[in-house]
Amino acid sequence: MGLNEWAYSLSESLLSDPLPRRWAHSLGVAKRARSLGTILGDDAELLEAAAVLHDIGYSPSIAATGFHPLDGARFLRDQEAADERVVCLVAHHSCALLEAEERGLRHELESEFELERPDLVDALLFCDMTTTPDGTHTTPADRLDEIVQRYGPDTIVGRFIQRAAPEIYAAAERVEGRLAKVAAGDQPM
């Protein structure tokens, strides 16, 4: 079984029944990742796998700490012996260090999982922050507004996402800049 076939099957088994909206979001994020193939080169499959798996830590069957990037990455590492790069992308997706800090889990996240290459971290963040909870395309600004509305501005997630906003916008700009260069005929990194 190939990396993406395995990733989709695992994500579906963990999310589709208990959390169908989270599953729809994960499929949308993976679709977004596929759209970045021109700037990812040999890492396109890796990013797509991480994208479809990024939210598995929400699954009630594996949630342990209540912090989904950490729970998902630990499950992938400990139960699935998954590709280390996929595990690290899941662990650190979408400014997870800032949320880990809010939860008092930054040391665990940093000590257990290394950061992947910045361009891949940016790409996964871009895919997540340009996909609605239902899996459709959106803008980073609308996605951030939706998250704050859904969780509330004074919750852990609300505080973290507001702190992360400058990095989310910067990552989106970097990814869009790379896409524009490729569209203009320049080669990917």
N, C-alpha and C positions, 0 to 999 in steps of 0.2 A: 504494500500500500504506500503510495506517495505521500509526501509531507502534507500537501493541501487536502488530499482525500481524507487522511487521518484527522487533520485539524477540523475540517467541517463536520465529520462524523462525531468526533468527541464533543465539540461545541454544541451540536444539535442535541446529543444525548443528555447534556447537562442543563441546557437552557430552554429547549423548545416547549416542553410540557410545563415545567414550573414557572417559567418566565418568558412567555411568548413574545412580549414586546421587547425584552432584552435580546432575544434571539433575532428578531427583525432588525434591531439596531446593529447587532454584530454582523449580520449578512450585508447590511448597507455599508458598514465600515470596510468589510472585505471587498465589496464592489468598488468602493472608492480607492482602495489599495491597488486593485487591478488597473484602475485608470492611471496610476502613476508608473506603470511599467516602463515607460520611455525614459524616466529619470532614475530608475532603480537598477537597471541592468540585471546582473546575476542575482541580485537580492530581491527581485520581484516576488518570487515564490515565498521566500522567508517572510517578507512583510505581509503578504496576504494571509499566511498561516497565523501570524501574530495578531492580525486584525480580526480574524474570525474568532480567535481565542481570547481576546483582550479582556472580556467581561465575564469569563467563566467563574471567577471568584465570587460572583453574586449567587451562584447556584446553591440552594439550601443544602445540597448533599456534600458540598466541600467547604462552605463558609465556616471559618473557625474564629478569626479575629474580628470579622466585620469590616475589614479593609480589603476590598476585592482585588487590588493588584497583588498584594502580598499573598492572599489565600490562593488566588489562581496560579501564581508563579510557584508557590510551594507544592501545590498539587501536581503541576506539570513536571516539576523536578523530581519529587519524591514518589509519585504514583505512576507517572507515565514515562519517566526517563527521557523527557522531550529534549529536542535540540536546545543547547544552552543559549543560543542567540535568541530563539523564540521565547524562551523562559525569561530572559533579561528584558526583552521588549515588553512582554506582558507585565513584568514587575514594575517597570518604570514608565508605563504609558501615561500620556497626558498629564505631565507634571506631578506624578505620583509622590515624589519626594516632599513636595509642599503639603499635600494632604497627609502624608505619613507624619510630618512634623506636627500638624494639627491634632493628630491622634496619639501622639507620643510613641510612634513606631518608626521614626526615621532611622534610628540606629540599626534596627532589625533589617529594614529594607536595604540600607546601604551596605551593611556587612555581609548580607547573604547574596546579593545580586549586583553585578557590575552594570554600569551604563553601557549601552550599545553605542555604535557610531552615531554622532550627532545628526547626520543626515537621515538616518533611519528613525531615530527618535522623533525628529521633526515630521517625517512622513507619517508615522503612526498617529502622532498628535493631530496633524492636519486631517487625516481620515476620520478620526473620532470627533473632532470639533467642527466638521462640516457635514455631519450626519445626524439627523434627528433621532429621537427615541424610537420612531417608527421605521427608520431605515431610509428615509428620503434625504435628498441633498438640502443643505442649508448653508448659511454663512457663519463664520465664527462668532460674530456679534449676536446673531439671533440664537445660536446654540448656547452661548454664555447666559444670555437673558433667560432662556428657557430653563437652564439648570438652576439659576438663582430663584426663579419663580417656583419651580417644583420643590426645591429643598428649603427655601427661605434664606434670606441674606445673613442671618445670625446663627445658622447651623454650621457644623463642621464643614460640610460640603460647600455651603454658600460662602463661608469665609475663605476657604481654600481656593475656590474657583475665581473669586474676585482678586485674590493675591496673584493667581496664575495668569490672569488676563493679559498682562503685557507680554509674557513669554508665549502665550497661545497666539496672539496677533503676530509676534515676530516670527514664530515658526511658520505660520501660514504664509507670510510674506516671502520667507526663504523658499518654501516649496513652490509657491506660485512663480517666483523668480526663476527657479530651475526649469519649471515647465515652459515658461516663456522663452528661455534660452534654447531649449530643445525645439520648440515650435519655430524659432527663428533660424534653425539650422545648426546650432552649436551642439556639440556632443555632451552626453551626460557625464557626471563626475565619475 
